[in-house]
Structures are given as structure tokens and as C-alpha cells.
Amino acid sequence: MSLSGRLKLTHIVGIIAIAMSGGRAYSQTDVIDPAKNTLPNPNPTVITKWVPLPDGRTWGSTAGVDIGPDGHVWTYDRCGANALANGCDTSNVAPILKFDRSTGELLTSFGAGMFVLPHGLHVDSDGNVWVTDSRGNEAGTKGHQVIKFSPEGEVLMTLGKAGVAGSGPDTFNEPCDVITAPNGDIFVSDGHSGQSDNPPPGATGRIVKFTKDGKYVKEWGQIGTAPGEFRTPHALAFDSRGRLFVADRGNHRIQIFDQEGNFLDSFEQFGRVSGLFIDANDTLYAIDSESNPTRHPGWKTGIRIGSTTEDRVTAFIPPHETDRGSHGTAGEGVAVDPEGNVYAAEGPTSRPTAGGGLTKYVKR
């Protein structure tokens, strides 16, 4: 049996033992972090604060980054706010940003006045930009929605009810991410608050499927630890076979489904995953921003790299050092451009004024 197989078997046995003892199955301390071994780093050159924001404003938090069909980089800034502050609610700056991947030049920006807390970001094959707004404002006028923009910033579609948290076919409760399938079907991962030990009333953990026109089709999942259950389905990605990869962050795993919601597999070796990216060669990039002695003991933050074909990490990009010391920092969002350069969308460090931004890891 391969090392990956032995580790997965060990994990399954550990989960059964934990479940029988009434403990929390998602602690997963029995799985060995593959990043502890000597793994190659294919992107050793680190450029922090890769691009400045327009008008000289300071980066706040970000968790989303993607590559458009033209190869350029899309991201957002939470309007100068750190962490989970509702910084865009009363801001007039444009949070959605597109940068030239070679020069870092700002190519376009839009979305001013439309968001509370931008979270998931996806650019489809036509260059349309999809963004989830994962928090409602006090006035009940914004948030808990998915918004589709044209490449120029025209609103083409909205899903969910502005400012209304819910778990129905036309409402979301803290939607995390959105992605479109090759045929245009839309998938939304819903339920950011479900990873806590005591989820708040109404918290959910589900995947919701819509037609390309926004018509509700079906959903699957609930808060839990079993296959097909989630503790914050934080990010989504498709492989070349059309399988849907879900970063089940609170359960420290990636779950894999077909597009009808049938469970196919679970990857346990990629950490406490916040963001996913799968390139044209089915190389899987999983960014771990949260592993620490409290949330995921014995694991490192960073970007684990493997293949969509097996639960095995073959390369590791460690986080760059910050005032967090040896813990370093790794972002929540990850994307890879056509040259193989990796981009991490980062929140603030431990200093409240430090801000976030994009870090670029240059291909060797």
C-alpha cells in the first residue's frame, strides 16, 4: 500500500474511533502533514504586496483571486477593511480589480457601493466576473448574494435576496464561493459560519446548483462531518472531468462530487483548505491559511500542490514570513497564471493596520 493509502486508512480508522468516543471527528490529528517532509518548492521567488491599489489607498483584507481567459489577474479588496469587518458597506471605492499579470498595471475596477463583504470570486470562460457577498449589513439592504458582472462591470445577474439570510432556494446564508460548469450551470457553496463549534441559528453547509439562467435546480449537504456534509464549504473548483472539488475547511479535507451531488472521494492530505485552483493539466493547488496549534495541530500553512487524480501532495510553497514569526502567513485565495506563477490573496497579519493584498510566487 502506498504512503497516501496508509495515511488515508489511518485517517479513516481515527475518524471511526473519534466518532465512537463522541469526540469531534474533524480534528484529524491522526493525519500526518505531508509538508513536514522535504517537498520541492516550484515557486521560490516571493513578491509581497505585488500590486498597489488605485489612488494610493491601503489594502485591507482579500480572500479571492482568479485568472481570466486572457490570462490576467482578478481580485478584490474589502475597501480597506481588515478581517471580517463590513468595510465595503459604507465605502465608495471600487472593490473588484483586474491587473495585468506581467506589469501589475490596473486594467479595470468596479463594484463600488454594491457589497458588504466580498468573498468568493470566479471568472468564467467568457470573462464574466462572479462574486459572493458573504455578509449582510445592519440595514438589510446588501449582502448574502451572488452577483455576476460583465468584464466591464455591468451587472448581468444576481442570486439571493439582498440583505436576507436564509437557506431556501432563493436565499443564502453567508455564501462562500461560486463557480460555473462548462455548460453554464452555476454552483454556490453556502454557509461560512458552519465551521464553528456552536454554529449560530440558521447556519448551513450546502452546495446549491442553478441553471445558467439562475433557475434553482437542487442542493446537497448540511453541517456535519460525514461524506457529503460540510463545516464551511469555503471554495470550489472543477477538474477536466467535470468533477466538483469543495474545500471543506472546517473538516480539514477536500470533498469531490459529480455535478448531481453524488459523493466521489475525499482528499485528506491538503490541510485546512481555504482556496482551490485546478489548472488545465489537472494540477491541484490548495492554500491553507488557518492551520495552527488550535485549529489544526501539527500542520503548516502554505500552498500544497498535487494532482486531481490522487490524494498526494507532491510540492509545497511555504508562506512568507511576517510579524507572525515562524508561523508565517498564507492567503485564503489562490490562482495560477499561464506561466505558472502563483498568486495568494491574503488577509491582514496580526497587526491590525498591516493590511492584506496579493503575494506573487514566481515560477522557477
C-alpha positions in Angstrom: 0.0 0.0 0.0 1.3 3.5 -0.9 2.1 6.1 1.8 -1.0 8.0 0.7 -3.1 4.9 1.1 -1.7 4.1 4.5 -2.3 7.7 5.7 -5.9 7.7 4.4 -6.6 4.3 6.1 -5.1 5.7 9.3 -7.4 8.7 9.0 -10.5 6.6 8.5 -9.7 4.4 11.5 -9.1 7.6 13.5 -12.4 9.1 12.5 -14.3 5.9 13.4 -12.6 5.9 16.8 -13.3 9.5 17.4 -16.9 9.1 16.4 -17.4 6.1 18.7 -15.9 8.1 21.6 -18.2 11.0 21.0 -15.4 13.3 20.1 -15.1 15.8 17.2 -14.4 13.9 14.1 -13.0 16.9 12.3 -9.9 17.3 14.5 -8.0 14.9 12.2 -4.8 15.0 14.3 -4.0 11.4 13.2 -3.2 12.5 9.6 0.5 13.4 9.0 1.2 16.8 7.4 3.0 16.0 4.1 4.5 19.5 4.2 6.7 18.3 7.1 8.7 16.2 4.6 11.1 17.6 2.1 9.0 18.7 -0.8 10.1 20.8 -3.8 9.1 24.5 -3.9 8.4 25.3 -7.6 7.8 29.0 -6.9 10.7 30.2 -4.7 10.7 33.9 -5.6 8.3 35.8 -3.4 6.9 39.3 -4.2 4.8 40.6 -1.3 2.3 43.4 -1.9 2.7 42.6 -5.6 0.4 45.5 -6.8 -0.7 48.8 -5.3 -4.3 49.9 -5.1 -5.5 52.9 -7.1 -5.3 56.3 -5.5 -2.7 55.1 -3.1 -5.2 53.6 -0.7 -4.1 50.8 1.6 -5.0 47.2 1.0 -7.4 45.7 3.5 -8.4 42.0 3.6 -8.9 39.9 0.5 -9.7 36.2 0.1 -10.4 35.9 -3.7 -8.3 35.7 -6.8 -8.7 34.2 -10.2 -7.3 34.3 -13.7 -9.4 35.5 -16.6 -9.5 33.8 -20.1 -7.0 36.5 -21.2 -4.5 35.3 -18.5 -4.8 38.5 -16.4 -5.4 38.6 -12.6 -8.7 39.4 -10.9 -9.1 40.0 -7.2 -10.9 42.3 -4.8 -10.1 44.5 -1.8 -12.5 44.8 1.1 -12.4 48.5 0.8 -9.5 48.9 3.1 -11.1 46.9 5.9 -9.4 44.1 7.8 -10.5 40.6 8.5 -14.3 40.3 8.5 -15.2 44.0 9.0 -18.1 45.2 6.9 -15.8 47.7 5.2 -17.4 47.9 1.8 -20.9 48.6 3.2 -20.4 52.4 3.5 -17.4 52.7 1.2 -17.4 54.4 -2.2 -14.3 52.7 -3.6 -14.5 50.0 -6.3 -13.5 46.7 -4.7 -13.3 44.5 -7.8 -9.9 44.8 -9.5 -8.2 43.5 -12.6 -4.4 43.6 -13.0 -2.0 42.9 -15.9 -0.2 39.7 -14.9 3.1 40.9 -16.3 3.3 44.6 -15.4 0.8 44.8 -12.4 -1.0 47.6 -14.2 -4.6 48.2 -13.0 -6.7 47.4 -16.1 -10.2 48.0 -14.6 -12.2 48.2 -11.4 -15.9 48.3 -10.5 -18.5 47.3 -7.9 -18.5 50.5 -5.7 -21.4 50.6 -3.2 -22.6 47.1 -4.0 -21.0 44.9 -1.3 -20.7 44.3 2.4 -18.0 41.6 2.4 -16.8 40.3 -0.9 -15.7 36.7 -0.5 -15.7 34.2 -3.4 -14.5 35.3 -6.8 -14.8 33.3 -10.1 -14.1 34.4 -13.7 -15.9 32.3 -16.3 -14.8 31.3 -19.8 -16.5 34.4 -21.3 -14.6 36.7 -18.9 -17.7 37.4 -16.7 -16.9 38.0 -13.0 -18.9 36.3 -10.3 -18.6 37.5 -6.7 -20.3 36.3 -3.5 -21.2 38.8 -0.8 -21.0 36.8 2.4 -22.3 39.1 5.0 -25.5 41.2 5.3 -25.5 44.8 6.6 -27.5 46.1 9.5 -29.9 47.9 7.2 -30.8 44.7 5.5 -30.1 46.2 2.0 -27.0 44.4 0.9 -25.2 41.0 1.3 -26.0 37.3 1.2 -25.9 37.4 -2.6 -24.1 36.2 -5.7 -23.5 38.9 -8.3 -22.5 38.3 -11.9 -20.7 41.1 -13.8 -19.7 41.6 -17.4 -15.9 42.1 -17.8 -16.7 45.8 -17.9 -18.6 45.8 -14.6 -22.3 45.7 -15.8 -24.5 43.6 -13.5 -25.8 40.7 -15.5 -27.4 38.5 -12.8 -28.0 38.4 -9.0 -28.8 35.3 -7.0 -30.2 35.5 -3.5 -32.2 38.3 -1.8 -30.2 41.4 -0.8 -29.6 41.6 2.9 -31.8 38.5 3.6 -30.1 35.4 5.2 -31.8 32.1 4.6 -31.4 28.6 3.4 -34.2 28.4 0.8 -33.9 28.0 -3.0 -33.7 31.8 -3.4 -31.7 32.8 -0.3 -28.2 32.3 1.0 -26.7 32.5 4.5 -23.1 33.7 4.2 -22.3 32.3 0.7 -18.6 31.4 0.4 -17.9 30.8 -3.3 -19.4 30.4 -6.8 -18.3 28.6 -9.9 -19.8 27.8 -13.3 -19.6 24.5 -15.2 -18.6 24.3 -18.9 -22.4 24.1 -19.8 -23.1 27.3 -17.7 -24.7 25.6 -14.7 -23.9 27.6 -11.5 -22.8 26.2 -8.2 -22.7 28.1 -5.0 -21.2 27.0 -1.7 -23.2 28.4 1.2 -22.5 28.6 4.9 -19.4 30.4 6.1 -20.2 30.2 9.8 -20.8 26.5 9.9 -17.3 25.6 11.0 -17.6 26.9 14.5 -18.2 24.5 17.4 -21.5 26.1 18.0 -22.9 27.3 14.7 -25.4 30.2 15.0 -29.1 29.7 14.3 -29.8 29.3 10.6 -26.2 28.3 9.8 -25.9 25.9 6.9 -23.3 23.9 4.9 -24.6 23.1 1.4 -23.9 23.3 -2.3 -26.7 24.9 -4.4 -27.0 24.3 -8.1 -28.7 26.6 -10.6 -29.1 26.6 -14.4 -27.1 29.1 -16.4 -30.2 31.4 -16.2 -30.2 31.3 -12.4 -33.1 28.8 -12.0 -32.8 26.7 -8.9 -32.1 23.0 -9.6 -31.1 21.2 -6.4 -28.9 21.3 -3.4 -27.0 18.9 -1.1 -25.2 18.9 2.2 -25.7 20.1 5.8 -23.4 20.9 8.7 -21.6 17.8 9.8 -18.6 15.5 9.3 -19.9 12.6 7.2 -19.3 12.4 3.5 -21.4 15.0 1.8 -21.6 17.1 4.9 -19.6 20.3 5.5 -18.2 22.6 8.1 -17.8 25.7 5.8 -17.6 24.7 2.1 -15.1 27.6 1.6 -14.0 27.2 -2.1 -14.9 25.4 -5.3 -13.0 24.2 -8.4 -13.7 21.9 -11.4 -11.2 19.4 -12.9 -11.1 18.5 -16.5 -13.5 15.6 -15.9 -16.1 18.0 -14.6 -15.8 16.8 -11.0 -16.6 19.5 -8.4 -13.9 19.9 -5.7 -15.1 21.5 -2.5 -12.7 22.9 0.2 -14.5 21.6 3.3 -12.3 23.8 5.5 -13.7 23.0 9.0 -13.3 19.3 8.3 -9.8 19.7 7.0 -10.5 18.0 3.7 -11.4 18.4 0.1 -14.6 16.6 -0.9 -15.2 15.6 -4.6 -18.6 15.3 -6.2 -20.2 14.8 -9.6 -22.4 17.6 -10.8 -25.5 15.9 -9.4 -24.1 16.0 -5.9 -23.0 12.4 -5.7 -20.0 11.9 -3.4 -17.0 10.5 -5.2 -13.9 10.9 -3.0 -12.3 12.8 -0.2 -8.7 14.2 -0.1 -7.2 14.5 3.4 -3.6 15.5 2.7 -4.1 19.1 1.6 -4.7 20.7 5.0 -7.3 23.1 6.3 -8.1 24.4 2.8 -9.4 27.9 2.2 -8.8 28.2 -1.5 -8.6 25.9 -4.6 -7.2 26.2 -8.1 -7.0 23.5 -10.8 -5.1 24.2 -13.9 -5.5 22.8 -17.4 -3.2 19.9 -16.6 -5.3 18.9 -13.5 -2.6 20.2 -11.2 -4.3 20.9 -7.9 -3.3 23.9 -5.7 -4.8 24.1 -2.2 -4.0 27.0 0.0 -4.1 26.5 3.8 -4.4 29.8 5.7 -5.6 28.6 9.1 -3.7 25.5 10.3 -2.3 26.4 13.7 -1.9 24.7 17.2 -5.6 25.4 17.9 -7.4 24.7 14.7 -5.2 22.1 13.1 -2.4 21.0 15.4 0.9 19.9 13.8 0.1 21.3 10.3 1.7 24.2 8.4 0.1 26.9 6.4 1.1 27.3 2.8 0.1 26.0 -0.7 0.1 22.3 -1.2 0.3 21.1 -4.7 -0.7 17.7 -6.2 -3.0 16.2 -8.8 -6.7 15.8 -9.0 -6.1 12.1 -9.6 -4.9 11.2 -6.2 -4.7 12.3 -2.6 -1.0 13.0 -2.6 1.0 16.2 -2.1 4.0 16.5 -4.4 5.1 20.1 -3.9 4.8 22.8 -1.2 5.1 26.6 -1.3 5.7 27.8 2.2 4.2 31.0 3.5 6.4 34.1 3.6 7.5 35.4 6.9 5.7 38.2 8.7 5.3 39.6 12.2 3.6 36.2 13.0 7.2 34.8 13.2 7.7 31.2 12.2 4.0 30.7 11.6 4.3 33.0 8.5 1.2 33.8 6.5 -0.7 32.2 3.7 -3.7 33.6 1.9 -7.2 32.3 1.6 -7.4 32.5 -2.2 -5.1 31.0 -4.8 -4.7 31.2 -8.6 -2.1 30.3 -11.1 -1.4 32.2 -14.4 -0.4 30.6 -17.7 3.3 31.0 -16.9 2.9 29.0 -13.6 3.2 32.0 -11.3 1.0 31.5 -8.2 -1.0 34.3 -6.6 -2.2 34.2 -2.9 -5.0 36.6 -1.8 -4.2 37.5 1.8 -5.9 39.0 4.8 -4.1 41.2 7.3 -1.3 39.9 9.5 -1.5 40.0 13.3 -1.0 43.8 13.3 -4.5 45.4 12.7 -3.0 48.1 10.4 -0.9 45.7 8.3 -3.5 45.1 5.6 -3.7 42.3 3.1 -3.0 42.2 -0.7 -1.7 39.8 -3.3 1.5 37.9 -2.9 3.1 36.6 -6.2 5.2 33.4 -6.1 7.2 33.4 -9.3 7.7 30.1 -11.1 11.3 28.8 -11.0 
